[in-house]
Amino acid sequence: MTATPIPRTLTMTVYGDLDVSVIDEMPSNRGRIVTAVRDPAKLGEVLSFMRERLEAGRQAYIIYPLIDESEKLDVKAAAAEFETWRERLRPFRCELLHGRIPGAEKQAIMDRFRRGETSALISTTVIEVGIDVPNASIMLVENAERFGLAQLHQLRGRIGRGEHRSYCILVSEGESPETVAKLAVLERTADGFEVAEADWEMRGPGDLLGTAQSGLPMLKLGNLKTDSRIMREARAAAIAILEADPELGAPDNQRFRRLIVEERGRSFSNVS
């Protein structure tokens, strides 16, 4: 069960041996999520907006890609920025959350946030799944260019879980065409199907017979997105032939023998 399929998963639902059930409606009483990309130079304006929302009683997540600063990466980190956010948002209570905090302490931090005792969580992606706080309606993601499209959509799913309009602010100074295109998708839509298809197109569908989660497949003919209908028809026809003639012994089916993937221990699959 997946909320934001990685490209290879989406490919296999279209072309592979998987049954698919689609849930395309949000639960009732969910507020709209507005997503905006902002340059770090605009952080002052973003901070003013966040304080307004906190004063109105809402809560916020502030997300970083790292726990501690790295000498190799020019990326901000949650632990290093925590005190800065405490000063920025004073007198609102802030707490730090990341994967190296002991489990019991982590649970206590989340319980205080759920009860509304904490206004803002400065966190890593540890909150990506399994967190449901309807009053949390603001998310700020620093160095948004460092996250994948599906991961950003998954993080964004921590807000918009109550009746209040929610706001996801992606702070990035990345100027590459790939980064601009990726973040523009999230500004344009909150539809997980659109996000997954955009991720599919940007990263490639992966290897159907191997383990690669993204990239271009070895398929010689056809486009897994635009030709999905005829591919499903071809798959159904192949299954019908094998069910009627498992050994492909009928004269009309002899021509298919050379197309079988497994032959004398030889396989086109990259899976060991």
C-alpha positions in Angstrom: 0.0 0.0 0.0 1.6 3.3 -1.1 0.6 6.9 -0.9 3.3 8.3 -3.2 4.6 5.5 -5.5 8.3 5.6 -6.4 8.6 5.4 -10.3 9.3 1.6 -10.4 6.3 0.9 -8.2 4.1 3.0 -10.5 5.5 1.2 -13.5 4.7 -2.2 -12.1 1.1 -1.2 -11.3 0.7 -0.3 -15.0 2.7 -3.1 -16.7 3.6 -5.7 -14.1 1.9 -8.4 -12.2 0.1 -6.3 -9.6 -3.6 -5.7 -8.8 -4.5 -2.1 -8.2 -7.1 -0.4 -6.0 -7.3 3.4 -6.4 -8.5 5.7 -3.6 -8.8 9.1 -5.2 -10.8 11.0 -2.6 -9.5 12.8 0.5 -11.1 12.2 3.9 -13.9 14.7 4.7 -13.2 17.9 6.7 -9.7 18.3 5.3 -8.4 21.8 4.8 -6.8 22.9 1.5 -2.9 23.0 1.4 -1.3 26.0 -0.3 2.3 25.4 -1.3 4.8 28.1 -2.2 8.5 28.1 -3.1 10.5 30.9 -1.5 14.1 32.1 -1.7 16.0 32.2 1.6 16.1 36.0 1.2 12.4 36.0 1.8 12.7 34.2 5.1 11.9 37.4 7.1 8.5 37.6 5.4 7.9 33.9 5.9 8.7 34.3 9.6 6.2 37.1 10.0 3.5 34.9 8.3 4.4 32.0 10.5 4.1 34.1 13.7 0.6 35.3 12.6 -0.5 31.7 12.2 0.9 30.6 15.6 -0.8 33.6 17.2 -4.0 32.3 15.7 -3.5 29.1 17.6 -2.0 26.9 14.8 1.2 24.8 15.0 4.1 24.3 12.7 6.7 21.9 11.5 10.1 23.2 10.4 12.0 20.5 8.5 15.7 20.0 7.8 17.5 17.4 5.7 20.2 16.7 8.3 20.5 16.4 12.1 23.9 17.9 12.4 25.9 20.2 10.1 28.2 18.4 7.6 31.6 19.5 6.4 30.9 18.0 3.1 27.5 19.5 2.4 26.4 23.1 2.3 23.1 22.2 3.9 21.4 23.4 7.1 20.8 21.0 10.0 18.0 20.8 12.6 20.2 20.6 15.7 22.3 23.6 14.6 19.3 25.8 13.7 17.2 24.9 16.8 18.3 27.8 19.0 17.9 30.2 16.1 14.2 29.2 15.8 13.6 29.4 19.5 14.7 33.1 19.3 12.7 33.7 16.2 9.5 32.3 17.5 9.8 33.4 21.2 7.5 33.2 23.3 6.1 30.2 21.4 7.5 26.9 22.6 9.8 25.1 20.2 11.2 21.5 20.5 13.8 19.6 18.6 12.9 16.1 17.1 15.2 13.7 15.2 16.0 10.0 14.9 18.8 9.9 17.4 16.6 11.0 20.3 15.7 8.0 22.5 12.3 6.5 21.8 10.6 7.5 25.1 11.8 11.1 24.9 10.7 11.2 21.3 7.3 10.0 22.2 7.0 12.6 25.0 8.0 15.4 22.6 5.3 14.3 20.1 2.7 14.0 22.9 3.3 17.6 24.0 3.0 18.7 20.4 -0.3 16.8 19.9 -1.7 18.4 23.1 -0.8 21.8 21.8 1.8 22.5 24.5 4.5 22.9 21.8 3.9 25.4 19.0 6.7 24.4 16.6 8.7 21.2 16.0 12.2 21.7 14.4 12.7 18.3 12.9 14.2 16.0 10.4 12.2 13.7 8.2 11.4 11.5 11.2 7.9 13.0 11.1 7.4 11.9 7.5 4.9 9.2 8.3 2.6 8.2 11.1 2.0 11.7 12.5 -1.5 13.1 12.7 -1.9 16.5 14.4 -4.9 18.2 12.8 -4.0 21.6 14.4 -0.6 21.6 12.6 -1.2 23.8 9.5 2.2 25.2 8.7 5.3 23.4 7.3 8.5 25.1 6.3 11.1 22.9 4.6 14.6 24.2 4.5 16.9 23.2 1.6 13.9 21.8 -0.2 16.1 21.0 -3.2 17.7 18.2 -1.2 14.5 16.2 -1.0 12.9 14.0 -3.6 9.5 14.9 -5.1 7.7 12.0 -3.5 9.3 12.6 -0.2 8.3 16.3 -0.2 4.7 15.3 -1.0 4.8 12.8 1.8 6.2 15.4 4.3 3.5 17.9 3.1 0.9 15.3 4.1 1.6 16.0 7.8 -0.4 19.2 7.4 -3.8 19.8 6.0 -5.2 17.1 8.3 -7.7 19.3 10.0 -10.3 21.8 8.9 -7.9 24.8 8.7 -6.2 25.9 5.5 -2.6 24.8 5.6 0.6 26.3 4.2 3.7 24.4 3.0 6.7 26.7 2.3 9.6 25.2 0.4 12.7 27.3 1.0 15.3 26.8 -1.7 18.0 28.6 -3.6 18.5 25.8 -6.0 18.4 27.1 -9.6 19.0 24.0 -11.7 16.2 23.2 -14.2 15.6 19.9 -12.4 15.1 21.6 -9.0 12.9 24.4 -10.5 10.7 21.8 -12.3 10.4 19.5 -9.2 9.3 22.3 -6.8 6.9 23.8 -9.4 5.0 20.5 -9.4 4.3 20.8 -5.7 3.3 24.4 -6.1 0.9 23.4 -8.9 -0.8 20.4 -7.3 -1.5 18.5 -4.1 -2.8 15.5 -6.0 -0.7 12.5 -5.2 -1.4 10.9 -8.6 -0.1 14.0 -10.5 3.0 14.1 -8.2 3.7 10.4 -8.8 3.4 10.8 -12.6 5.6 13.9 -12.6 8.2 12.0 -10.5 7.9 9.1 -13.0 8.6 11.4 -15.9 11.5 13.2 -14.3 13.3 10.2 -12.9 12.3 7.4 -15.3 10.2 4.3 -14.6 13.0 2.1 -13.3 13.9 -1.4 -14.3 10.9 -3.7 -14.5 13.0 -6.9 -14.4 15.7 -5.6 -12.0 16.1 -3.6 -8.9 16.7 0.0 -10.2 14.1 2.3 -8.6 14.4 4.9 -11.3 16.1 5.5 -14.7 15.2 4.3 -18.2 14.2 0.7 -18.7 15.5 -1.6 -21.4 12.2 -1.7 -23.1 12.7 -1.3 -26.8 9.2 -0.4 -27.9 6.5 1.6 -26.3 6.0 4.2 -23.6 4.9 2.9 -20.3 2.6 5.9 -19.7 1.1 6.7 -23.1 0.9 3.1 -24.3 -0.4 1.6 -21.0 -3.8 0.5 -22.5 -2.3 -1.6 -25.3 0.3 -3.0 -22.9 -2.4 -4.2 -20.5 -4.2 -5.8 -23.5 -1.0 -7.5 -24.5 -0.4 -8.8 -21.0 -4.0 -10.2 -20.8 -3.5 -11.9 -24.2 -0.2 -13.5 -23.1 -1.8 -14.8 -19.9 -4.8 -16.3 -21.8 -2.3 -18.1 -24.2 -0.3 -19.6 -21.3 -3.4 -20.6 -19.4 -4.8 -22.4 -22.4 -1.4 -23.9 -23.5 1.1 -23.8 -20.6 3.8 -25.7 -22.6 3.2 -23.7 -25.7 2.9 -27.0 -27.6 0.2 -25.9 -30.0 1.5 -25.2 -33.6 0.3 -21.6 -33.4 2.1 -21.0 -30.2 5.6 -22.4 -31.2 6.7 -18.9 -32.2 6.3 -17.7 -28.6 8.8 -20.1 -27.2 11.8 -17.9 -27.9 10.2 -15.0 -26.1 10.1 -16.7 -22.7 12.3 -14.8 -20.2 13.7 -17.9 -18.5 15.5 -20.4 -20.8 18.0 -23.0 -19.7 19.0 -21.1 -16.6 19.5 -17.9 -18.6 17.5 -14.9 -17.4 17.1 -11.3 -18.5 16.4 -10.3 -14.9 19.0 -8.4 -12.8 17.6 -9.8 -9.6 20.0 -12.4 -8.1 
